[in-house]
C-alpha cells in the first residue's frame, strides 16, 4: 500500500516490540530492587491507530492508545503487583517519551483484568 516490498516487519511492529520489551525489562529490574519474587510474567500489547486520507492527499495518522495486559506471577500480593507495575511504568524510557495517558495498563489481579 505504501510502496514497500514486504521484506521486513512494519515499522510499528518494531515500535510495539520496543515498548513491550522496555516495560518487561523494567518489571524484571524493579522486582529485584524492590525484593519481590516474580516467578514469571506475560505482557501483551495492542496498538490502536487512526488514519485519515482525503482523496489522493497523504494520509495522516494519530495514535489512539497502546493497551498493555500484564500478568505477573509469583508469591506477590495485589499491592506488590501494583507497586511493581507503577515502578516499571515510571522507569520505561519509551513510555515516558509518549503523550501521558496514551499507554493504558491492565494488570491481572485475582483472575480479573484491572486497569492500573
Backbone as XML, in Angstrom:
<?xml version="1.0"?>
<chain id="A" units="angstrom">
  <residue number="1" name="UNK">
    <atom name="N" x="0.820" y="-1.191" z="0.000"/>
    <atom name="CA" x="0.000" y="0.000" z="0.000"/>
    <atom name="C" x="0.866" y="1.258" z="0.000"/>
  </residue>
  <residue number="2" name="UNK">
    <atom name="N" x="1.982" y="1.218" z="0.723"/>
    <atom name="CA" x="2.841" y="2.400" z="0.839"/>
    <atom name="C" x="4.093" y="2.285" z="-0.015"/>
  </residue>
  <residue number="3" name="UNK">
    <atom name="N" x="4.150" y="1.267" z="-0.868"/>
    <atom name="CA" x="5.279" y="1.151" z="-1.771"/>
    <atom name="C" x="6.373" y="0.217" z="-1.302"/>
  </residue>
  <residue number="4" name="UNK">
    <atom name="N" x="6.207" y="-0.402" z="-0.129"/>
    <atom name="CA" x="7.217" y="-1.349" z="0.345"/>
    <atom name="C" x="7.096" y="-2.682" z="-0.375"/>
  </residue>
  <residue number="5" name="UNK">
    <atom name="N" x="8.096" y="-3.522" z="-0.190"/>
    <atom name="CA" x="8.056" y="-4.829" z="-0.841"/>
    <atom name="C" x="7.833" y="-5.970" z="0.149"/>
  </residue>
  <residue number="6" name="UNK">
    <atom name="N" x="7.377" y="-5.655" z="1.375"/>
    <atom name="CA" x="7.047" y="-6.650" z="2.411"/>
    <atom name="C" x="8.252" y="-7.508" z="2.787"/>
  </residue>
  <residue number="7" name="UNK">
    <atom name="N" x="9.453" y="-6.935" z="2.736"/>
    <atom name="CA" x="10.659" y="-7.685" z="3.075"/>
    <atom name="C" x="11.033" y="-7.570" z="4.549"/>
  </residue>
  <residue number="8" name="UNK">
    <atom name="N" x="10.307" y="-6.775" z="5.305"/>
    <atom name="CA" x="10.605" y="-6.571" z="6.723"/>
    <atom name="C" x="9.308" y="-6.281" z="7.456"/>
  </residue>
  <residue number="9" name="UNK">
    <atom name="N" x="9.328" y="-6.422" z="8.780"/>
    <atom name="CA" x="8.121" y="-6.079" z="9.552"/>
    <atom name="C" x="7.769" y="-4.599" z="9.388"/>
  </residue>
  <residue number="10" name="UNK">
    <atom name="N" x="6.508" y="-4.289" z="9.629"/>
    <atom name="CA" x="6.074" y="-2.899" z="9.614"/>
    <atom name="C" x="6.832" y="-2.124" z="10.691"/>
  </residue>
  <residue number="11" name="UNK">
    <atom name="N" x="7.181" y="-0.865" z="10.469"/>
    <atom name="CA" x="7.882" y="-0.077" z="11.485"/>
    <atom name="C" x="7.139" y="-0.047" z="12.831"/>
  </residue>
  <residue number="12" name="UNK">
    <atom name="N" x="5.811" y="-0.024" z="12.789"/>
    <atom name="CA" x="5.065" y="-0.020" z="14.052"/>
    <atom name="C" x="5.255" y="-1.308" z="14.842"/>
  </residue>
  <residue number="13" name="UNK">
    <atom name="N" x="5.562" y="-2.408" z="14.159"/>
    <atom name="CA" x="5.840" y="-3.661" z="14.864"/>
    <atom name="C" x="7.110" y="-3.510" z="15.706"/>
  </residue>
  <residue number="14" name="UNK">
    <atom name="N" x="8.100" y="-2.824" z="15.148"/>
    <atom name="CA" x="9.322" y="-2.566" z="15.914"/>
    <atom name="C" x="9.027" y="-1.663" z="17.113"/>
  </residue>
  <residue number="15" name="UNK">
    <atom name="N" x="8.202" y="-0.657" z="16.888"/>
    <atom name="CA" x="7.862" y="0.270" z="17.971"/>
    <atom name="C" x="7.113" y="-0.461" z="19.086"/>
  </residue>
  <residue number="16" name="UNK">
    <atom name="N" x="6.114" y="-1.255" z="18.725"/>
    <atom name="CA" x="5.342" y="-2.009" z="19.729"/>
    <atom name="C" x="6.246" y="-2.984" z="20.476"/>
  </residue>
  <residue number="17" name="UNK">
    <atom name="N" x="7.159" y="-3.618" z="19.755"/>
    <atom name="CA" x="8.107" y="-4.541" z="20.391"/>
    <atom name="C" x="9.010" y="-3.803" z="21.375"/>
  </residue>
  <residue number="18" name="UNK">
    <atom name="N" x="9.474" y="-2.634" z="20.984"/>
    <atom name="CA" x="10.352" y="-1.854" z="21.852"/>
    <atom name="C" x="9.622" y="-1.401" z="23.113"/>
  </residue>
  <residue number="19" name="UNK">
    <atom name="N" x="8.400" y="-0.936" z="22.970"/>
    <atom name="CA" x="7.610" y="-0.512" z="24.128"/>
    <atom name="C" x="7.384" y="-1.685" z="25.072"/>
  </residue>
  <residue number="20" name="UNK">
    <atom name="N" x="6.997" y="-2.819" z="24.525"/>
    <atom name="CA" x="6.737" y="-4.008" z="25.337"/>
    <atom name="C" x="8.011" y="-4.491" z="26.027"/>
  </residue>
  <residue number="21" name="UNK">
    <atom name="N" x="9.106" y="-4.562" z="25.271"/>
    <atom name="CA" x="10.373" y="-5.020" z="25.843"/>
    <atom name="C" x="10.868" y="-4.081" z="26.937"/>
  </residue>
  <residue number="22" name="UNK">
    <atom name="N" x="10.654" y="-2.792" z="26.767"/>
    <atom name="CA" x="11.080" y="-1.815" z="27.775"/>
    <atom name="C" x="10.337" y="-2.051" z="29.096"/>
  </residue>
  <residue number="23" name="UNK">
    <atom name="N" x="9.027" y="-2.198" z="29.030"/>
    <atom name="CA" x="8.245" y="-2.446" z="30.251"/>
    <atom name="C" x="8.652" y="-3.778" z="30.873"/>
  </residue>
  <residue number="24" name="UNK">
    <atom name="N" x="8.858" y="-4.800" z="30.042"/>
    <atom name="CA" x="9.252" y="-6.111" z="30.566"/>
    <atom name="C" x="10.616" y="-6.040" z="31.268"/>
  </residue>
  <residue number="25" name="UNK">
    <atom name="N" x="11.546" y="-5.327" z="30.670"/>
    <atom name="CA" x="12.872" y="-5.178" z="31.273"/>
    <atom name="C" x="12.769" y="-4.474" z="32.613"/>
  </residue>
  <residue number="26" name="UNK">
    <atom name="N" x="11.929" y="-3.445" z="32.672"/>
    <atom name="CA" x="11.777" y="-2.692" z="33.925"/>
    <atom name="C" x="11.075" y="-3.527" z="35.001"/>
  </residue>
  <residue number="27" name="UNK">
    <atom name="N" x="10.137" y="-4.374" z="34.608"/>
    <atom name="CA" x="9.493" y="-5.255" z="35.600"/>
    <atom name="C" x="10.556" y="-6.129" z="36.247"/>
  </residue>
  <residue number="28" name="UNK">
    <atom name="N" x="11.417" y="-6.736" z="35.439"/>
    <atom name="CA" x="12.494" y="-7.577" z="35.980"/>
    <atom name="C" x="13.438" y="-6.765" z="36.864"/>
  </residue>
  <residue number="29" name="UNK">
    <atom name="N" x="13.862" y="-5.611" z="36.370"/>
    <atom name="CA" x="14.828" y="-4.801" z="37.110"/>
    <atom name="C" x="14.264" y="-4.324" z="38.446"/>
  </residue>
  <residue number="30" name="UNK">
    <atom name="N" x="13.024" y="-3.833" z="38.438"/>
    <atom name="CA" x="12.457" y="-3.292" z="39.672"/>
    <atom name="C" x="11.985" y="-4.384" z="40.619"/>
  </residue>
  <residue number="31" name="UNK">
    <atom name="N" x="11.693" y="-5.566" z="40.119"/>
    <atom name="CA" x="11.377" y="-6.684" z="41.023"/>
    <atom name="C" x="12.585" y="-6.957" z="41.911"/>
  </residue>
  <residue number="32" name="UNK">
    <atom name="N" x="13.771" y="-6.935" z="41.318"/>
    <atom name="CA" x="14.999" y="-7.144" z="42.110"/>
    <atom name="C" x="15.206" y="-6.007" z="43.105"/>
  </residue>
  <residue number="33" name="UNK">
    <atom name="N" x="15.047" y="-4.766" z="42.624"/>
    <atom name="CA" x="15.266" y="-3.610" z="43.511"/>
    <atom name="C" x="14.275" y="-3.563" z="44.666"/>
  </residue>
  <residue number="34" name="UNK">
    <atom name="N" x="13.043" y="-4.017" z="44.418"/>
    <atom name="CA" x="12.008" y="-3.997" z="45.449"/>
    <atom name="C" x="11.961" y="-5.305" z="46.239"/>
  </residue>
  <residue number="35" name="UNK">
    <atom name="N" x="12.894" y="-6.217" z="45.951"/>
    <atom name="CA" x="12.963" y="-7.532" z="46.614"/>
    <atom name="C" x="11.647" y="-8.299" z="46.505"/>
  </residue>
  <residue number="36" name="UNK">
    <atom name="N" x="11.079" y="-8.295" z="45.299"/>
    <atom name="CA" x="9.840" y="-9.025" z="45.028"/>
    <atom name="C" x="10.176" y="-10.241" z="44.182"/>
  </residue>
  <residue number="37" name="UNK">
    <atom name="N" x="9.690" y="-11.402" z="44.587"/>
    <atom name="CA" x="9.972" y="-12.636" z="43.854"/>
    <atom name="C" x="8.935" y="-12.836" z="42.761"/>
  </residue>
  <residue number="38" name="UNK">
    <atom name="N" x="9.354" y="-12.594" z="41.539"/>
    <atom name="CA" x="8.498" y="-12.795" z="40.373"/>
    <atom name="C" x="8.906" y="-14.113" z="39.729"/>
  </residue>
  <residue number="39" name="UNK">
    <atom name="N" x="7.955" y="-15.047" z="39.638"/>
    <atom name="CA" x="8.246" y="-16.333" z="39.001"/>
    <atom name="C" x="8.293" y="-16.180" z="37.486"/>
  </residue>
  <residue number="40" name="UNK">
    <atom name="N" x="7.303" y="-15.483" z="36.948"/>
    <atom name="CA" x="7.197" y="-15.298" z="35.505"/>
    <atom name="C" x="6.164" y="-14.209" z="35.247"/>
  </residue>
  <residue number="41" name="UNK">
    <atom name="N" x="6.127" y="-13.717" z="34.034"/>
    <atom name="CA" x="5.095" y="-12.740" z="33.680"/>
    <atom name="C" x="4.911" y="-12.725" z="32.176"/>
  </residue>
  <residue number="42" name="UNK">
    <atom name="N" x="3.745" y="-12.264" z="31.759"/>
    <atom name="CA" x="3.416" y="-12.114" z="30.347"/>
    <atom name="C" x="2.935" y="-10.694" z="30.113"/>
  </residue>
  <residue number="43" name="UNK">
    <atom name="N" x="3.308" y="-10.145" z="28.965"/>
    <atom name="CA" x="2.842" y="-8.822" z="28.567"/>
    <atom name="C" x="2.324" y="-8.931" z="27.138"/>
  </residue>
  <residue number="44" name="UNK">
    <atom name="N" x="1.125" y="-8.457" z="26.934"/>
    <atom name="CA" x="0.523" y="-8.430" z="25.600"/>
    <atom name="C" x="0.191" y="-6.979" z="25.271"/>
  </residue>
  <residue number="45" name="UNK">
    <atom name="N" x="0.664" y="-6.494" z="24.119"/>
    <atom name="CA" x="0.458" y="-5.098" z="23.746"/>
    <atom name="C" x="-0.337" y="-4.999" z="22.452"/>
  </residue>
  <residue number="46" name="UNK">
    <atom name="N" x="-1.341" y="-4.138" z="22.463"/>
    <atom name="CA" x="-2.135" y="-3.852" z="21.264"/>
    <atom name="C" x="-2.016" y="-2.355" z="20.973"/>
  </residue>
  <residue number="47" name="UNK">
    <atom name="N" x="-1.729" y="-2.040" z="19.716"/>
    <atom name="CA" x="-1.588" y="-0.643" z="19.298"/>
    <atom name="C" x="-2.807" y="-0.248" z="18.480"/>
  </residue>
  <residue number="48" name="UNK">
    <atom name="N" x="-3.387" y="0.874" z="18.831"/>
    <atom name="CA" x="-4.569" y="1.377" z="18.119"/>
    <atom name="C" x="-4.209" y="2.714" z="17.476"/>
  </residue>
  <residue number="49" name="UNK">
    <atom name="N" x="-4.368" y="2.770" z="16.145"/>
    <atom name="CA" x="-4.066" y="3.978" z="15.386"/>
    <atom name="C" x="-5.275" y="4.364" z="14.563"/>
  </residue>
  <residue number="50" name="UNK">
    <atom name="N" x="-5.369" y="5.626" z="14.293"/>
    <atom name="CA" x="-6.434" y="6.132" z="13.432"/>
    <atom name="C" x="-5.761" y="6.825" z="12.251"/>
  </residue>
  <residue number="51" name="UNK">
    <atom name="N" x="-6.159" y="6.439" z="11.055"/>
    <atom name="CA" x="-5.609" y="7.061" z="9.857"/>
    <atom name="C" x="-6.707" y="7.732" z="9.060"/>
  </residue>
  <residue number="52" name="UNK">
    <atom name="N" x="-6.371" y="8.848" z="8.457"/>
    <atom name="CA" x="-7.363" y="9.565" z="7.662"/>
    <atom name="C" x="-6.699" y="10.039" z="6.376"/>
  </residue>
  <residue number="53" name="UNK">
    <atom name="N" x="-7.397" y="9.826" z="5.275"/>
    <atom name="CA" x="-6.889" y="10.270" z="3.989"/>
    <atom name="C" x="-8.042" y="10.876" z="3.207"/>
  </residue>
  <residue number="54" name="UNK">
    <atom name="N" x="-7.781" y="12.002" z="2.609"/>
    <atom name="CA" x="-8.779" y="12.674" z="1.775"/>
    <atom name="C" x="-8.269" y="12.634" z="0.338"/>
  </residue>
  <residue number="55" name="UNK">
    <atom name="N" x="-9.001" y="11.964" z="-0.505"/>
    <atom name="CA" x="-8.593" y="11.850" z="-1.904"/>
    <atom name="C" x="-7.232" y="11.200" z="-2.032"/>
  </residue>
  <residue number="56" name="UNK">
    <atom name="N" x="-6.370" y="11.817" z="-2.831"/>
    <atom name="CA" x="-5.016" y="11.307" z="-3.014"/>
    <atom name="C" x="-3.991" y="11.997" z="-2.123"/>
  </residue>
  <residue number="57" name="UNK">
    <atom name="N" x="-4.455" y="12.839" z="-1.223"/>
    <atom name="CA" x="-3.541" y="13.547" z="-0.324"/>
    <atom name="C" x="-2.851" y="12.534" z="0.593"/>
  </residue>
  <residue number="58" name="UNK">
    <atom name="N" x="-1.676" y="12.890" z="1.086"/>
    <atom name="CA" x="-1.023" y="11.991" z="2.046"/>
    <atom name="C" x="-1.930" y="11.767" z="3.261"/>
  </residue>
  <residue number="59" name="UNK">
    <atom name="N" x="-1.910" y="10.549" z="3.761"/>
    <atom name="CA" x="-2.741" y="10.251" z="4.932"/>
    <atom name="C" x="-2.110" y="10.833" z="6.188"/>
  </residue>
  <residue number="60" name="UNK">
    <atom name="N" x="-2.928" y="11.012" z="7.195"/>
    <atom name="CA" x="-2.497" y="11.497" z="8.500"/>
    <atom name="C" x="-2.837" y="10.405" z="9.509"/>
  </residue>
  <residue number="61" name="UNK">
    <atom name="N" x="-1.873" y="10.043" z="10.327"/>
    <atom name="CA" x="-2.122" y="9.008" z="11.330"/>
    <atom name="C" x="-1.941" y="9.580" z="12.728"/>
  </residue>
  <residue number="62" name="UNK">
    <atom name="N" x="-2.751" y="9.060" z="13.639"/>
    <atom name="CA" x="-2.736" y="9.521" z="15.021"/>
    <atom name="C" x="-2.850" y="8.301" z="15.932"/>
  </residue>
  <residue number="63" name="UNK">
    <atom name="N" x="-1.971" y="8.186" z="16.943"/>
    <atom name="CA" x="-2.119" y="7.082" z="17.875"/>
    <atom name="C" x="-3.348" y="7.309" z="18.758"/>
  </residue>
  <residue number="64" name="UNK">
    <atom name="N" x="-4.118" y="6.259" z="18.957"/>
    <atom name="CA" x="-5.304" y="6.330" z="19.814"/>
    <atom name="C" x="-4.957" y="5.800" z="21.200"/>
  </residue>
  <residue number="65" name="UNK">
    <atom name="N" x="-4.330" y="4.625" z="21.250"/>
    <atom name="CA" x="-3.954" y="4.033" z="22.542"/>
    <atom name="C" x="-3.011" y="2.865" z="22.318"/>
  </residue>
  <residue number="66" name="UNK">
    <atom name="N" x="-2.200" y="2.607" z="23.322"/>
    <atom name="CA" x="-1.390" y="1.403" z="23.393"/>
    <atom name="C" x="-1.874" y="0.671" z="24.641"/>
  </residue>
  <residue number="67" name="UNK">
    <atom name="N" x="-2.534" y="-0.463" z="24.439"/>
    <atom name="CA" x="-3.089" y="-1.216" z="25.561"/>
    <atom name="C" x="-2.164" y="-2.372" z="25.912"/>
  </residue>
  <residue number="68" name="UNK">
    <atom name="N" x="-1.761" y="-2.415" z="27.178"/>
    <atom name="CA" x="-0.862" y="-3.470" z="27.643"/>
    <atom name="C" x="-1.557" y="-4.277" z="28.733"/>
  </residue>
  <residue number="69" name="UNK">
    <atom name="N" x="-1.648" y="-5.589" z="28.518"/>
    <atom name="CA" x="-2.160" y="-6.512" z="29.532"/>
    <atom name="C" x="-0.959" y="-7.205" z="30.155"/>
  </residue>
  <residue number="70" name="UNK">
    <atom name="N" x="-0.864" y="-7.150" z="31.481"/>
    <atom name="CA" x="0.309" y="-7.649" z="32.193"/>
    <atom name="C" x="-0.134" y="-8.644" z="33.257"/>
  </residue>
  <residue number="71" name="UNK">
    <atom name="N" x="0.405" y="-9.848" z="33.178"/>
    <atom name="CA" x="0.110" y="-10.908" z="34.150"/>
    <atom name="C" x="1.411" y="-11.251" z="34.862"/>
  </residue>
  <residue number="72" name="UNK">
    <atom name="N" x="1.537" y="-10.817" z="36.113"/>
    <atom name="CA" x="2.735" y="-11.077" z="36.918"/>
    <atom name="C" x="2.424" y="-12.223" z="37.863"/>
  </residue>
  <residue number="73" name="UNK">
    <atom name="N" x="3.261" y="-13.286" z="37.784"/>
    <atom name="CA" x="3.024" y="-14.464" z="38.621"/>
    <atom name="C" x="4.155" y="-14.627" z="39.638"/>
  </residue>
  <residue number="74" name="UNK">
    <atom name="N" x="3.771" y="-15.050" z="40.816"/>
    <atom name="CA" x="4.712" y="-15.257" z="41.910"/>
    <atom name="C" x="3.972" y="-15.076" z="43.214"/>
  </residue>
  <residue number="75" name="UNK">
    <atom name="N" x="4.685" y="-15.188" z="44.289"/>
    <atom name="CA" x="4.079" y="-15.006" z="45.610"/>
    <atom name="C" x="4.024" y="-13.522" z="45.950"/>
  </residue>
  <residue number="76" name="UNK">
    <atom name="N" x="3.138" y="-12.814" z="45.237"/>
    <atom name="CA" x="3.018" y="-11.370" z="45.399"/>
    <atom name="C" x="1.581" y="-11.003" z="45.735"/>
  </residue>
  <residue number="77" name="UNK">
    <atom name="N" x="1.433" y="-10.034" z="46.598"/>
    <atom name="CA" x="0.095" y="-9.503" z="46.872"/>
    <atom name="C" x="-0.309" y="-8.605" z="45.703"/>
  </residue>
  <residue number="78" name="UNK">
    <atom name="N" x="-1.588" y="-8.296" z="45.631"/>
    <atom name="CA" x="-2.043" y="-7.363" z="44.592"/>
    <atom name="C" x="-1.366" y="-6.004" z="44.751"/>
  </residue>
  <residue number="79" name="UNK">
    <atom name="N" x="-1.139" y="-5.611" z="45.978"/>
    <atom name="CA" x="-0.457" y="-4.344" z="46.251"/>
    <atom name="C" x="0.975" y="-4.375" z="45.713"/>
  </residue>
  <residue number="80" name="UNK">
    <atom name="N" x="1.664" y="-5.502" z="45.910"/>
    <atom name="CA" x="3.022" y="-5.646" z="45.385"/>
    <atom name="C" x="3.030" y="-5.564" z="43.860"/>
  </residue>
  <residue number="81" name="UNK">
    <atom name="N" x="2.055" y="-6.214" z="43.221"/>
    <atom name="CA" x="1.971" y="-6.200" z="41.762"/>
    <atom name="C" x="1.745" y="-4.779" z="41.250"/>
  </residue>
  <residue number="82" name="UNK">
    <atom name="N" x="0.863" y="-4.051" z="41.917"/>
    <atom name="CA" x="0.596" y="-2.670" z="41.517"/>
    <atom name="C" x="1.851" y="-1.811" z="41.672"/>
  </residue>
  <residue number="83" name="UNK">
    <atom name="N" x="2.529" y="-1.962" z="42.812"/>
    <atom name="CA" x="3.744" y="-1.184" z="43.074"/>
    <atom name="C" x="4.809" y="-1.497" z="42.023"/>
  </residue>
  <residue number="84" name="UNK">
    <atom name="N" x="4.959" y="-2.767" z="41.690"/>
    <atom name="CA" x="5.948" y="-3.168" z="40.699"/>
    <atom name="C" x="5.613" y="-2.593" z="39.323"/>
  </residue>
  <residue number="85" name="UNK">
    <atom name="N" x="4.348" y="-2.660" z="38.933"/>
    <atom name="CA" x="3.966" y="-2.115" z="37.633"/>
    <atom name="C" x="4.159" y="-0.601" z="37.590"/>
  </residue>
  <residue number="86" name="UNK">
    <atom name="N" x="3.798" y="0.096" z="38.647"/>
    <atom name="CA" x="4.000" y="1.555" z="38.685"/>
    <atom name="C" x="5.486" y="1.903" z="38.542"/>
  </residue>
  <residue number="87" name="UNK">
    <atom name="N" x="6.338" y="1.138" z="39.203"/>
    <atom name="CA" x="7.781" y="1.382" z="39.090"/>
    <atom name="C" x="8.248" y="1.124" z="37.658"/>
  </residue>
  <residue number="88" name="UNK">
    <atom name="N" x="7.767" y="0.042" z="37.055"/>
    <atom name="CA" x="8.154" y="-0.287" z="35.680"/>
    <atom name="C" x="7.680" y="0.787" z="34.708"/>
  </residue>
  <residue number="89" name="UNK">
    <atom name="N" x="6.466" y="1.279" z="34.893"/>
    <atom name="CA" x="5.946" y="2.358" z="34.051"/>
    <atom name="C" x="6.836" y="3.593" z="34.158"/>
  </residue>
  <residue number="90" name="UNK">
    <atom name="N" x="7.186" y="3.947" z="35.363"/>
    <atom name="CA" x="7.994" y="5.141" z="35.599"/>
    <atom name="C" x="9.399" y="5.000" z="35.039"/>
  </residue>
  <residue number="91" name="UNK">
    <atom name="N" x="9.915" y="3.782" z="34.987"/>
    <atom name="CA" x="11.276" y="3.553" z="34.525"/>
    <atom name="C" x="11.410" y="3.277" z="33.041"/>
  </residue>
  <residue number="92" name="UNK">
    <atom name="N" x="10.285" y="3.135" z="32.341"/>
    <atom name="CA" x="10.331" y="2.820" z="30.913"/>
    <atom name="C" x="10.553" y="4.103" z="30.111"/>
  </residue>
  <residue number="93" name="UNK">
    <atom name="N" x="11.719" y="4.213" z="29.484"/>
    <atom name="CA" x="12.068" y="5.408" z="28.727"/>
    <atom name="C" x="11.161" y="5.607" z="27.511"/>
  </residue>
  <residue number="94" name="UNK">
    <atom name="N" x="10.758" y="4.518" z="26.884"/>
    <atom name="CA" x="9.900" y="4.641" z="25.701"/>
    <atom name="C" x="8.524" y="5.149" z="26.105"/>
  </residue>
  <residue number="95" name="UNK">
    <atom name="N" x="7.963" y="4.571" z="27.165"/>
    <atom name="CA" x="6.653" y="5.047" z="27.627"/>
    <atom name="C" x="6.725" y="6.510" z="28.057"/>
  </residue>
  <residue number="96" name="UNK">
    <atom name="N" x="7.818" y="6.895" z="28.681"/>
    <atom name="CA" x="7.982" y="8.284" z="29.123"/>
    <atom name="C" x="8.055" y="9.238" z="27.933"/>
  </residue>
  <residue number="97" name="UNK">
    <atom name="N" x="8.409" y="8.735" z="26.764"/>
    <atom name="CA" x="8.512" y="9.568" z="25.568"/>
    <atom name="C" x="7.168" y="9.821" z="24.904"/>
  </residue>
  <residue number="98" name="UNK">
    <atom name="N" x="6.150" y="9.097" z="25.329"/>
    <atom name="CA" x="4.822" y="9.219" z="24.722"/>
    <atom name="C" x="3.947" y="10.198" z="25.493"/>
  </residue>
  <residue number="99" name="UNK">
    <atom name="N" x="2.923" y="10.690" z="24.833"/>
    <atom name="CA" x="1.960" y="11.587" z="25.462"/>
    <atom name="C" x="1.354" y="10.895" z="26.693"/>
  </residue>
  <residue number="100" name="UNK">
    <atom name="N" x="1.314" y="11.576" z="27.832"/>
    <atom name="CA" x="0.729" y="10.967" z="29.040"/>
    <atom name="C" x="-0.693" y="10.465" z="28.780"/>
  </residue>
  <residue number="101" name="UNK">
    <atom name="N" x="-0.980" y="9.276" z="29.281"/>
    <atom name="CA" x="-2.307" y="8.690" z="29.132"/>
    <atom name="C" x="-2.481" y="7.865" z="27.873"/>
  </residue>
  <residue number="102" name="UNK">
    <atom name="N" x="-1.493" y="7.886" z="26.990"/>
    <atom name="CA" x="-1.605" y="7.142" z="25.736"/>
    <atom name="C" x="-1.433" y="5.640" z="25.959"/>
  </residue>
  <residue number="103" name="UNK">
    <atom name="N" x="-0.595" y="5.268" z="26.924"/>
    <atom name="CA" x="-0.400" y="3.861" z="27.249"/>
    <atom name="C" x="-1.339" y="3.506" z="28.395"/>
  </residue>
  <residue number="104" name="UNK">
    <atom name="N" x="-2.165" y="2.493" z="28.171"/>
    <atom name="CA" x="-3.133" y="2.038" z="29.175"/>
    <atom name="C" x="-2.705" y="0.653" z="29.636"/>
  </residue>
  <residue number="105" name="UNK">
    <atom name="N" x="-2.561" y="0.485" z="30.952"/>
    <atom name="CA" x="-2.118" y="-0.791" z="31.505"/>
    <atom name="C" x="-3.277" y="-1.488" z="32.217"/>
  </residue>
  <residue number="106" name="UNK">
    <atom name="N" x="-3.364" y="-2.786" z="31.986"/>
    <atom name="CA" x="-4.275" y="-3.617" z="32.773"/>
    <atom name="C" x="-3.432" y="-4.706" z="33.420"/>
  </residue>
  <residue number="107" name="UNK">
    <atom name="N" x="-3.728" y="-4.972" z="34.690"/>
    <atom name="CA" x="-2.987" y="-5.941" z="35.471"/>
    <atom name="C" x="-3.946" y="-7.047" z="35.880"/>
  </residue>
  <residue number="108" name="UNK">
    <atom name="N" x="-3.511" y="-8.302" z="35.774"/>
    <atom name="CA" x="-4.346" y="-9.419" z="36.188"/>
    <atom name="C" x="-4.256" y="-9.563" z="37.697"/>
  </residue>
  <residue number="109" name="UNK">
    <atom name="N" x="-5.351" y="-9.260" z="38.388"/>
    <atom name="CA" x="-5.431" y="-9.334" z="39.849"/>
    <atom name="C" x="-6.599" y="-10.233" z="40.219"/>
  </residue>
  <residue number="110" name="UNK">
    <atom name="N" x="-6.318" y="-11.294" z="40.954"/>
    <atom name="CA" x="-7.373" y="-12.234" z="41.364"/>
    <atom name="C" x="-8.204" y="-12.713" z="40.167"/>
  </residue>
  <residue number="111" name="UNK">
    <atom name="N" x="-7.520" y="-13.091" z="39.098"/>
    <atom name="CA" x="-8.166" y="-13.615" z="37.873"/>
    <atom name="C" x="-9.075" y="-12.612" z="37.194"/>
  </residue>
  <residue number="112" name="UNK">
    <atom name="N" x="-8.860" y="-11.321" z="37.425"/>
    <atom name="CA" x="-9.681" y="-10.285" z="36.790"/>
    <atom name="C" x="-8.764" y="-9.169" z="36.285"/>
  </residue>
  <residue number="113" name="UNK">
    <atom name="N" x="-9.002" y="-8.721" z="35.043"/>
    <atom name="CA" x="-8.190" y="-7.636" z="34.477"/>
    <atom name="C" x="-8.634" y="-6.309" z="35.078"/>
  </residue>
  <residue number="114" name="UNK">
    <atom name="N" x="-7.669" y="-5.570" z="35.647"/>
    <atom name="CA" x="-7.926" y="-4.300" z="36.317"/>
    <atom name="C" x="-7.055" y="-3.226" z="35.692"/>
  </residue>
  <residue number="115" name="UNK">
    <atom name="N" x="-7.651" y="-2.123" z="35.258"/>
    <atom name="CA" x="-6.881" y="-1.027" z="34.698"/>
    <atom name="C" x="-6.109" y="-0.351" z="35.816"/>
  </residue>
  <residue number="116" name="UNK">
    <atom name="N" x="-4.813" y="-0.128" z="35.571"/>
    <atom name="CA" x="-3.943" y="0.473" z="36.592"/>
    <atom name="C" x="-3.438" y="1.803" z="36.065"/>
  </residue>
</chain>
